[in-house]
Amino acid sequence: MFELETALSRAHDASPGSDGIAYNMLRHLNTTSLSHLLILFNRIWTEQKYPSQWHEAIVIPILKPGKDPSNHLHYRPIALMSCLCKIFERMVNACLIFELEKQGCIPPL
């Protein structure tokens, strides 16, 4: 549960992906709901079945300041992904870094 709560606390408010679930919604879940979310994440990990919706992103082109809007190269893409996906990835990343540091593969941060 600690890893999930840490990942949620470090997440910056951002627009949600296609599922419409925002970080603020996740932060307000009670302990029982967080426990169910953790069970879901553990099941995804053990069954190695990544939800297909997490492979998708809503891409929004944002015009760079002071650039000509008629040139497509003057836009930068912003990808809106599922906040659940990003929390799961943060948790996996934290575990991976911990193990690599423990094994001496990378220096501690």
LOLO-986616 format. One record per residue: residue number from 1; x, y, z of N, C-alpha, C, O, CB in turn. Coordinates in nm, 4 decimals, always signed. Each point is the difference from the previous one (the first is absolute). Glycine has a CB too. Example, Ala and Ser with C-alpha at 12.3 -4.5 7.8 and 13.67 -1.06 7.14 Angstrom:
2
[1 [+1.3190 -0.5690 +0.7800] [-0.0890 +0.1190 +0.0000] [+0.0900 +0.1200 +0.0000] [+0.1036 -0.0019 +0.0665] [-0.2928 -0.1154 +0.0581]]
[2 [+0.1542 +0.2223 -0.1966] [+0.0820 +0.1190 +0.0060] [-0.0770 +0.1090 +0.0730] [+0.0509 +0.1108 +0.0169] [+0.0675 -0.1736 -0.2314]]
//
This chain:
109
[1 [+0.0827 -0.1192 +0.0000] [-0.0827 +0.1192 +0.0000] [+0.0874 +0.1260 +0.0000] [-0.0370 +0.1029 -0.0566] [-0.1447 -0.2293 +0.1781]]
[2 [+0.2986 +0.1160 -0.0567] [+0.0912 +0.1143 +0.0090] [+0.0410 +0.0480 -0.1383] [+0.0021 +0.1202 -0.0264] [+0.0810 -0.2049 +0.2464]]
[3 [-0.0503 -0.0095 -0.3085] [+0.0436 +0.0373 -0.1349] [-0.1100 +0.0731 -0.0766] [+0.0274 +0.0970 -0.0708] [+0.1260 -0.2945 +0.0697]]
[4 [-0.2774 +0.1513 +0.0150] [-0.1126 +0.0643 -0.0668] [-0.0217 +0.1405 +0.0543] [-0.0170 +0.0945 -0.0770] [-0.0886 -0.3184 +0.0394]]
[5 [+0.1060 +0.2379 +0.1694] [-0.0198 +0.1318 +0.0600] [+0.1127 +0.0958 -0.0364] [-0.0243 +0.1188 -0.0211] [-0.0993 -0.2267 +0.2088]]
[6 [+0.2458 +0.0581 -0.1951] [+0.1141 +0.0832 -0.0385] [-0.0136 +0.0452 -0.1447] [+0.0221 +0.1171 -0.0309] [+0.1237 -0.2387 +0.1952]]
[7 [-0.1819 +0.0299 -0.2529] [-0.0174 +0.0351 -0.1415] [-0.1101 +0.1037 -0.0175] [+0.0135 +0.0917 -0.0810] [+0.0643 -0.3206 +0.0156]]
[8 [-0.1860 +0.2151 +0.1403] [-0.1095 +0.0966 -0.0076] [+0.0418 +0.1368 +0.0538] [-0.0365 +0.1032 -0.0563] [-0.1264 -0.2916 +0.0799]]
[9 [+0.2383 +0.1887 +0.0838] [+0.0401 +0.1278 +0.0595] [+0.0990 +0.0758 -0.0880] [+0.0069 +0.1228 +0.0064] [-0.0448 -0.2219 +0.2190]]
[10 [+0.1139 +0.0278 -0.3066] [+0.1001 +0.0637 -0.0868] [-0.0547 +0.0389 -0.1372] [+0.0682 +0.0663 -0.0782] [+0.1041 -0.1977 +0.1973]]
[11 [-0.2936 +0.0906 -0.1473] [-0.0595 +0.0300 -0.1306] [-0.0447 +0.1456 -0.0048] [-0.0634 +0.0503 +0.0928] [-0.0114 -0.2900 -0.1169]]
[12 [+0.1087 +0.3055 -0.0847] [-0.0422 +0.1382 -0.0214] [-0.1373 -0.0018 -0.0647] [-0.0299 -0.0861 -0.0828] [+0.2697 +0.1661 +0.0594]]
[13 [-0.3227 +0.0158 +0.0617] [-0.1318 +0.0078 -0.0617] [+0.0150 +0.0174 -0.1499] [+0.0720 +0.0881 -0.0470] [-0.1693 +0.0101 +0.2570]]
[14 [+0.0293 -0.1820 -0.2833] [+0.0055 +0.0033 -0.1454] [-0.1363 -0.0400 -0.0534] [-0.0815 -0.0581 +0.0718] [+0.3297 +0.0045 -0.0736]]
[15 [-0.2718 +0.0844 -0.1222] [-0.1262 -0.0393 -0.0622] [-0.0050 -0.1512 -0.0126] [+0.1015 -0.0633 -0.0291] [-0.1136 +0.2813 -0.0969]]
[16 [-0.1043 -0.2759 +0.1476] [-0.0115 -0.1461 -0.0096] [-0.0015 -0.0467 -0.1449] [-0.0203 +0.0792 -0.0920] [-0.1047 -0.0805 +0.3078]]
[17 [+0.1464 -0.1257 -0.2343] [-0.0065 -0.0607 -0.1327] [-0.1438 -0.0311 -0.0373] [-0.0937 +0.0605 +0.0520] [+0.3224 -0.1569 -0.0203]]
[18 [-0.2446 +0.0018 -0.1218] [-0.1331 -0.0323 -0.0527] [-0.0934 -0.0595 +0.1048] [-0.1218 +0.0033 -0.0177] [+0.2280 -0.0399 -0.2024]]
[19 [-0.0514 -0.0180 +0.3294] [-0.0864 -0.0575 +0.1038] [-0.0643 +0.1068 +0.0886] [-0.0952 -0.0291 +0.0724] [+0.2394 -0.1737 -0.0747]]
[20 [-0.0932 +0.3257 -0.0028] [-0.0576 +0.1097 +0.0773] [+0.0340 -0.0018 +0.1475] [-0.0537 +0.0809 +0.0757] [-0.1265 -0.0806 -0.2379]]
[21 [+0.2678 -0.0898 +0.2060] [+0.0376 -0.0098 +0.1408] [+0.1202 +0.0904 +0.0255] [+0.1066 -0.0190 -0.0586] [-0.1948 -0.2189 +0.0726]]
[22 [+0.0702 +0.3354 +0.0730] [+0.1049 +0.0971 +0.0305] [+0.0716 -0.0379 +0.1296] [-0.0526 -0.0754 +0.0819] [-0.0782 +0.2554 -0.2006]]
[23 [+0.2526 -0.1259 +0.1358] [+0.0772 -0.0255 +0.1219] [-0.0773 +0.0435 +0.1243] [+0.0036 -0.0678 +0.1026] [+0.2087 +0.0971 -0.2330]]
[24 [-0.2814 +0.0829 +0.1211] [-0.0741 +0.0499 +0.1154] [-0.1057 -0.1001 +0.0454] [-0.0242 -0.0148 +0.1198] [+0.0646 +0.2488 -0.1981]]
[25 [-0.1027 -0.3018 -0.0156] [-0.0985 -0.1030 +0.0340] [+0.0684 -0.1150 +0.0741] [-0.0523 -0.0503 +0.0994] [-0.0872 +0.1128 -0.3014]]
[26 [+0.2555 -0.1033 +0.1535] [+0.0724 -0.1116 +0.0607] [+0.0490 +0.0345 +0.1404] [+0.0013 -0.0852 +0.0888] [+0.0677 +0.0106 -0.3171]]
[27 [-0.0288 +0.2000 +0.2473] [+0.0489 +0.0423 +0.1314] [-0.1107 -0.0017 +0.1058] [+0.0281 -0.0102 +0.1195] [+0.1428 +0.1517 -0.2347]]
[28 [-0.2950 -0.1317 +0.0716] [-0.1110 +0.0045 +0.0947] [-0.0642 -0.1374 +0.0247] [-0.1031 -0.0097 +0.0666] [+0.0626 +0.2434 -0.1414]]
[29 [+0.1016 -0.3387 +0.0212] [-0.0523 -0.1344 +0.0258] [+0.0247 -0.0387 +0.1450] [+0.1017 +0.0373 +0.0586] [-0.0617 -0.1020 -0.2986]]
[30 [-0.1330 -0.0099 +0.2972] [+0.0203 -0.0481 +0.1364] [+0.0946 -0.1206 -0.0026] [+0.0379 -0.0482 -0.1067] [-0.2688 +0.1311 +0.1759]]
[31 [+0.2677 -0.1298 +0.0487] [+0.0972 -0.1091 +0.0122] [-0.0478 -0.1271 -0.0697] [+0.0792 -0.0695 -0.0637] [-0.0037 +0.1674 +0.2804]]
[32 [-0.2032 -0.1281 -0.2048] [-0.0541 -0.1197 -0.0641] [+0.0127 +0.0090 -0.1512] [+0.0396 -0.0967 -0.0651] [-0.1987 +0.0672 +0.2556]]
[33 [+0.1259 +0.1447 -0.2467] [+0.0096 +0.0185 -0.1450] [+0.1446 -0.0042 -0.0470] [+0.0296 -0.0569 -0.1051] [-0.2383 +0.1935 +0.1110]]
[34 [+0.2990 -0.0767 +0.0715] [+0.1422 -0.0070 -0.0349] [+0.0496 -0.1437 +0.0039] [+0.0817 -0.0407 -0.0826] [-0.0479 +0.2715 +0.1738]]
[35 [-0.0833 -0.3067 +0.0046] [+0.0364 -0.1410 +0.0099] [-0.0456 -0.0767 -0.1244] [+0.0734 -0.0836 -0.0527] [-0.0892 +0.0979 +0.3038]]
[36 [-0.1051 +0.0149 -0.2971] [-0.0499 -0.0651 -0.1221] [+0.0829 +0.0411 -0.1222] [+0.0265 -0.0817 -0.0882] [-0.2580 +0.0760 +0.1876]]
[37 [+0.2715 +0.1312 -0.1036] [+0.0847 +0.0473 -0.1099] [+0.1345 -0.0716 +0.0020] [+0.0526 -0.0374 -0.1048] [-0.1663 +0.2617 +0.1116]]
[38 [+0.1681 -0.2431 +0.1109] [+0.1272 -0.0718 +0.0136] [-0.0145 -0.1460 -0.0437] [+0.0905 -0.0555 -0.0624] [-0.0258 +0.2083 +0.2518]]
[39 [-0.1780 -0.2146 -0.1570] [-0.0267 -0.1370 -0.0450] [-0.0040 -0.0045 -0.1526] [+0.0539 -0.0918 -0.0617] [-0.1835 +0.0435 +0.2737]]
[40 [+0.0651 +0.1485 -0.2721] [-0.0051 +0.0082 -0.1472] [+0.1403 +0.0119 -0.0581] [+0.0341 -0.0708 -0.0947] [-0.2606 +0.1792 +0.1077]]
[41 [+0.3080 -0.0194 +0.0431] [+0.1368 +0.0181 -0.0487] [+0.0812 -0.1290 +0.0146] [+0.0739 -0.0376 -0.0909] [-0.0863 +0.2814 +0.1520]]
[42 [-0.0012 -0.3102 +0.0518] [+0.0728 -0.1261 +0.0208] [-0.0459 -0.1072 -0.0984] [+0.0807 -0.0802 -0.0469] [-0.0539 +0.1376 +0.2894]]
[43 [-0.1552 -0.0587 -0.2734] [-0.0516 -0.0969 -0.0972] [+0.0543 +0.0293 -0.1399] [+0.0373 -0.0917 -0.0731] [-0.2458 +0.0643 +0.2117]]
[44 [+0.2125 +0.1545 -0.1752] [+0.0583 +0.0389 -0.1294] [+0.1448 -0.0471 -0.0060] [+0.0449 -0.0515 -0.1024] [-0.1980 +0.2533 +0.0870]]
[45 [+0.2258 -0.1841 +0.1252] [+0.1412 -0.0381 +0.0041] [+0.0179 -0.1522 -0.0104] [+0.0816 -0.0475 -0.0789] [-0.0349 +0.2514 +0.2183]]
[46 [-0.1216 -0.2789 -0.0610] [+0.0187 -0.1451 +0.0025] [-0.0524 -0.0679 -0.1260] [+0.0601 -0.0960 -0.0482] [-0.0763 +0.1053 +0.2954]]
[47 [-0.0951 +0.0397 -0.3008] [-0.0568 -0.0614 -0.1204] [+0.0624 +0.0538 -0.1284] [-0.0236 -0.0527 -0.1087] [-0.1886 +0.0212 +0.2336]]
[48 [+0.2918 +0.1369 -0.1109] [+0.0678 +0.0623 -0.1140] [-0.0982 +0.0386 -0.1106] [+0.0281 -0.0169 -0.1186] [+0.1762 -0.1161 +0.1734]]
[49 [-0.3175 +0.1841 -0.0144] [-0.1032 +0.0447 -0.0948] [-0.0257 +0.1476 +0.0240] [-0.0803 +0.0385 +0.0851] [-0.0266 -0.2692 -0.0938]]
[50 [+0.1759 +0.3110 -0.0673] [-0.0107 +0.1451 +0.0066] [-0.1305 +0.0420 -0.0675] [-0.0248 -0.0403 -0.1136] [+0.2783 +0.0672 +0.1135]]
[51 [-0.3375 +0.0525 +0.0661] [-0.1276 +0.0406 -0.0611] [+0.0198 +0.0684 -0.1348] [+0.0844 +0.0887 -0.0132] [-0.1798 -0.0637 +0.2418]]
[52 [+0.0187 -0.0655 -0.3271] [+0.0178 +0.0523 -0.1361] [-0.0221 +0.1508 -0.0073] [+0.0627 +0.0674 -0.0818] [-0.1358 -0.2883 -0.0065]]
[53 [-0.0156 +0.2751 +0.1730] [-0.0231 +0.1445 -0.0005] [+0.1240 +0.0771 +0.0436] [+0.0157 +0.1167 -0.0358] [-0.2568 -0.1589 +0.0833]]
[54 [+0.3281 -0.0204 +0.0281] [+0.1211 +0.0676 +0.0452] [+0.1033 +0.0139 -0.1109] [+0.1003 +0.0693 +0.0173] [-0.1433 -0.1578 +0.2102]]
[55 [+0.0202 +0.0240 -0.3402] [+0.0894 +0.0135 -0.1150] [-0.0362 +0.1222 -0.0837] [+0.0707 +0.0337 -0.0949] [-0.0395 -0.2821 +0.0920]]
[56 [-0.1396 +0.3139 +0.0376] [-0.0502 +0.1118 -0.0786] [+0.0209 +0.1314 +0.0740] [+0.0056 +0.0040 +0.1229] [-0.1746 -0.1550 -0.2296]]
[57 [+0.1803 +0.2574 +0.0295] [+0.0113 +0.1343 +0.0569] [-0.0790 +0.0959 -0.0879] [-0.0147 -0.0211 -0.1204] [+0.2434 -0.0299 +0.2200]]
[58 [-0.2783 +0.1551 -0.0379] [-0.0630 +0.1074 -0.0750] [+0.1110 +0.1016 -0.0267] [+0.0576 +0.0546 +0.0941] [-0.2922 -0.0918 +0.0113]]
[59 [+0.2650 +0.0630 -0.2321] [+0.1084 +0.0913 -0.0349] [-0.0603 +0.1344 -0.0409] [-0.0843 +0.0079 -0.0893] [+0.2332 -0.2013 +0.0155]]
[60 [-0.1034 +0.2980 +0.1413] [-0.0481 +0.1353 -0.0266] [+0.1186 +0.0832 -0.0475] [+0.1002 +0.0102 +0.0708] [-0.2856 -0.0299 +0.1043]]
[61 [+0.1757 +0.0793 -0.2939] [+0.1091 +0.0855 -0.0467] [-0.0086 +0.1388 +0.0646] [-0.1056 +0.0633 -0.0008] [+0.1109 -0.1898 -0.2177]]
[62 [+0.1056 +0.1722 +0.2736] [+0.0077 +0.1317 +0.0635] [+0.0975 +0.0860 -0.0809] [+0.1148 -0.0383 -0.0222] [-0.1667 -0.0590 +0.2538]]
[63 [+0.0041 +0.2131 -0.2747] [+0.0836 +0.0907 -0.0790] [+0.1102 +0.0584 +0.0871] [-0.0254 +0.0451 +0.1117] [-0.1698 +0.0096 -0.2608]]
[64 [+0.3183 -0.0558 +0.0974] [+0.1120 +0.0601 +0.0712] [-0.0177 +0.1516 -0.0016] [-0.0494 +0.0560 -0.0978] [+0.2037 -0.2492 +0.0356]]
[65 [-0.1138 +0.2596 +0.1709] [-0.0202 +0.1452 +0.0082] [+0.0674 +0.0757 -0.1141] [+0.1160 -0.0248 -0.0327] [-0.1311 +0.0007 +0.2790]]
[66 [-0.0592 +0.1164 -0.3058] [+0.0532 +0.0867 -0.1046] [+0.0247 -0.0674 -0.1337] [+0.0687 +0.0561 -0.0854] [+0.0321 +0.0706 +0.2653]]
[67 [-0.1551 -0.2453 -0.1997] [+0.0234 -0.0728 -0.1249] [-0.1215 +0.0089 -0.0912] [-0.1113 +0.0292 +0.0439] [+0.2665 -0.1852 +0.0761]]
[68 [-0.1309 +0.1302 -0.2476] [-0.1043 +0.0032 -0.1024] [-0.0911 -0.1221 +0.0138] [+0.0470 -0.1132 -0.0119] [+0.1066 +0.2404 -0.1434]]
[69 [-0.2834 -0.1058 +0.1802] [-0.0904 -0.1141 +0.0190] [-0.0258 -0.0822 -0.1264] [-0.0543 -0.1102 +0.0084] [-0.0505 +0.2416 +0.1710]]
[70 [+0.1428 -0.0798 -0.2956] [-0.0248 -0.0758 -0.1227] [+0.1065 -0.1074 -0.0254] [-0.0182 -0.0857 -0.0865] [-0.0944 +0.2878 -0.0065]]
[71 [+0.2233 -0.1978 +0.1676] [+0.1075 -0.0975 -0.0168] [-0.0125 -0.1077 +0.1088] [+0.0095 +0.0292 +0.1192] [+0.1433 +0.1484 -0.2218]]
[72 [-0.1738 -0.3006 +0.0599] [-0.0181 -0.1087 +0.0970] [+0.1238 -0.0263 +0.0855] [-0.0115 -0.0590 +0.1075] [-0.1503 -0.0412 -0.2654]]
[73 [+0.2781 +0.1419 +0.1132] [+0.1222 -0.0198 +0.0781] [+0.0080 +0.0940 +0.1204] [+0.0852 -0.0177 +0.0872] [+0.0284 -0.0562 -0.2963]]
[74 [-0.2017 +0.1734 +0.2140] [+0.0012 +0.0959 +0.1094] [-0.0908 -0.0423 +0.1156] [-0.0313 +0.0804 +0.0878] [+0.0803 +0.0979 -0.2541]]
[75 [-0.0899 -0.3018 +0.1656] [-0.0839 -0.0530 +0.1070] [+0.0774 -0.1071 +0.0762] [+0.0823 -0.0719 -0.0567] [-0.2924 +0.1212 -0.0762]]
[76 [+0.1823 -0.0581 +0.2604] [+0.0569 -0.1094 +0.0782] [-0.1157 -0.0865 +0.0488] [-0.1031 +0.0521 +0.0424] [+0.3055 +0.0879 +0.0293]]
[77 [-0.1859 -0.2700 -0.0776] [-0.1103 -0.0873 +0.0409] [-0.0035 -0.0194 +0.1517] [+0.1035 -0.0170 +0.0644] [-0.0882 -0.0995 -0.2856]]
[78 [-0.1330 +0.1194 +0.2749] [-0.0229 -0.0317 +0.1411] [-0.0845 -0.1268 +0.0013] [-0.1088 -0.0032 -0.0573] [+0.1221 +0.2498 +0.1341]]
[79 [+0.0366 -0.3505 -0.0116] [-0.0714 -0.1270 +0.0062] [-0.0677 -0.0139 +0.1354] [+0.0661 +0.0013 +0.1038] [+0.0973 -0.1060 -0.2645]]
[80 [-0.2950 +0.0913 +0.1592] [-0.0757 -0.0221 +0.1231] [-0.0197 -0.1501 +0.0167] [-0.0692 -0.0644 -0.0788] [-0.0489 +0.2898 +0.0594]]
[81 [+0.1803 -0.2796 +0.1237] [-0.0087 -0.1431 +0.0263] [-0.0771 -0.0235 +0.1290] [-0.0198 +0.0918 +0.0796] [+0.2377 -0.1317 -0.2002]]
[82 [-0.2600 -0.0813 +0.1397] [-0.0730 -0.0385 +0.1196] [+0.0848 +0.0257 +0.1242] [+0.1162 -0.0402 +0.0056] [-0.2425 -0.1331 -0.1371]]
[83 [+0.0683 +0.2399 +0.2307] [+0.0700 +0.0241 +0.1260] [+0.0249 -0.1318 +0.0731] [+0.1007 -0.0141 +0.0694] [-0.2063 +0.2423 -0.0532]]
[84 [+0.0147 -0.3249 -0.0312] [+0.0217 -0.1319 +0.0602] [+0.1246 -0.0647 -0.0591] [+0.0801 -0.0601 +0.0716] [-0.3279 +0.0336 -0.0341]]
[85 [+0.2630 +0.0397 -0.1684] [+0.1168 -0.0547 -0.0688] [+0.1276 +0.0655 +0.0523] [+0.0989 -0.0678 +0.0275] [-0.2387 +0.0225 -0.2323]]
[86 [+0.1364 +0.1771 +0.2180] [+0.1195 +0.0721 +0.0442] [+0.0352 -0.0337 +0.1453] [+0.1181 -0.0080 +0.0340] [-0.1741 +0.1930 -0.1946]]
[87 [-0.0439 -0.2047 +0.2463] [+0.0262 -0.0397 +0.1386] [+0.0633 -0.1389 +0.0028] [+0.0969 -0.0234 +0.0723] [-0.2909 +0.1641 +0.0086]]
[88 [+0.1385 -0.2326 -0.1601] [+0.0551 -0.1359 -0.0084] [+0.1450 +0.0046 -0.0472] [+0.0860 -0.0680 +0.0560] [-0.3157 -0.0244 -0.1045]]
[89 [+0.2568 +0.1721 -0.0538] [+0.1368 +0.0116 -0.0523] [+0.0946 +0.0597 +0.1032] [+0.1154 -0.0415 +0.0097] [-0.2085 +0.0673 -0.2396]]
[90 [+0.0453 +0.0710 +0.3069] [+0.0834 +0.0583 +0.1062] [+0.0366 -0.1049 +0.1045] [+0.1132 -0.0050 +0.0480] [-0.2226 +0.2279 -0.0852]]
[91 [+0.0121 -0.3060 +0.0713] [+0.0253 -0.1040 +0.0996] [+0.1013 -0.1017 -0.0514] [+0.0900 -0.0407 +0.0734] [-0.3219 +0.0719 +0.0161]]
[92 [+0.2178 -0.0721 -0.2144] [+0.0940 -0.0947 -0.0604] [+0.1390 +0.0622 -0.0062] [+0.0991 -0.0660 +0.0310] [-0.2852 -0.0381 -0.1665]]
[93 [+0.1935 +0.2304 +0.0957] [+0.1281 +0.0691 -0.0088] [+0.0684 +0.0082 +0.1370] [+0.1205 -0.0226 +0.0108] [-0.2086 +0.1548 -0.2055]]
[94 [+0.0113 -0.0998 +0.2987] [+0.0569 +0.0095 +0.1352] [+0.0549 -0.1352 +0.0450] [+0.1079 -0.0065 +0.0590] [-0.2691 +0.1919 -0.0035]]
[95 [+0.0883 -0.2925 -0.0827] [+0.0472 -0.1344 +0.0368] [+0.1250 -0.0384 -0.0775] [+0.0927 -0.0595 +0.0550] [-0.3276 -0.0058 -0.0019]]
[96 [+0.2366 +0.0994 -0.1804] [+0.1159 -0.0308 -0.0844] [+0.1242 +0.0755 +0.0484] [+0.1079 -0.0582 +0.0102] [-0.2617 +0.0181 -0.2059]]
[97 [+0.1389 +0.1670 +0.2250] [+0.1133 +0.0782 +0.0502] [+0.0494 -0.0556 +0.1330] [+0.1206 -0.0111 +0.0220] [-0.2091 +0.2147 -0.1392]]
[98 [-0.0043 -0.2384 +0.2059] [+0.0377 -0.0575 +0.1289] [+0.0831 -0.1261 -0.0192] [+0.1047 -0.0156 +0.0628] [-0.3126 +0.1107 +0.0399]]
[99 [+0.1616 -0.1855 -0.1893] [+0.0720 -0.1258 -0.0232] [+0.1364 +0.0238 -0.0650] [+0.0983 -0.0643 +0.0365] [-0.3183 -0.0527 -0.0595]]
[100 [+0.2258 +0.2085 -0.0725] [+0.1289 +0.0292 -0.0662] [+0.1000 +0.0614 +0.0978] [+0.1190 -0.0312 -0.0045] [-0.2401 +0.0651 -0.2129]]
[101 [+0.0725 +0.0536 +0.3056] [+0.0887 +0.0568 +0.1022] [+0.0457 -0.1075 +0.0984] [+0.1166 -0.0037 +0.0392] [-0.2333 +0.2253 -0.0621]]
[102 [+0.0244 -0.3087 +0.0622] [+0.0318 -0.1075 +0.0955] [+0.1034 -0.0952 -0.0583] [+0.0870 -0.0483 +0.0725] [-0.3178 +0.0654 +0.0244]]
[103 [+0.2228 -0.0444 -0.2259] [+0.0948 -0.0905 -0.0644] [+0.1315 +0.0704 -0.0383] [+0.0935 -0.0643 -0.0479] [-0.2890 -0.0673 -0.0380]]
[104 [+0.2018 +0.2627 +0.1072] [+0.1203 +0.0750 -0.0332] [+0.0159 +0.0299 -0.1484] [+0.1084 +0.0374 -0.0449] [-0.0054 -0.1418 +0.2405]]
[105 [-0.2099 +0.0883 -0.2711] [+0.0056 +0.0270 -0.1442] [+0.0009 +0.1500 -0.0303] [+0.0557 +0.0432 -0.1010] [-0.1752 -0.2591 +0.0611]]
[106 [+0.0581 +0.2941 +0.1271] [-0.0001 +0.1449 -0.0147] [+0.0270 +0.0585 +0.1381] [-0.0351 -0.0613 +0.1008] [-0.1281 +0.0556 -0.2993]]
[107 [+0.2252 +0.1242 +0.2046] [+0.0254 +0.0603 +0.1300] [-0.1291 +0.0542 +0.0597] [-0.0899 +0.0405 -0.0737] [+0.3234 +0.0168 +0.0022]]
[108 [-0.2437 -0.0560 +0.2040] [-0.1197 +0.0561 +0.0648] [-0.0165 +0.1472 -0.0349] [+0.0978 +0.0726 -0.0175] [-0.0732 -0.2368 +0.2054]]
[109 [-0.1496 +0.2067 -0.1978] [-0.0272 +0.1417 -0.0317] [+0.0157 +0.0869 +0.1209] [-0.0190 +0.1214 -0.0084] [-0.1366 -0.1911 -0.1691]]
//
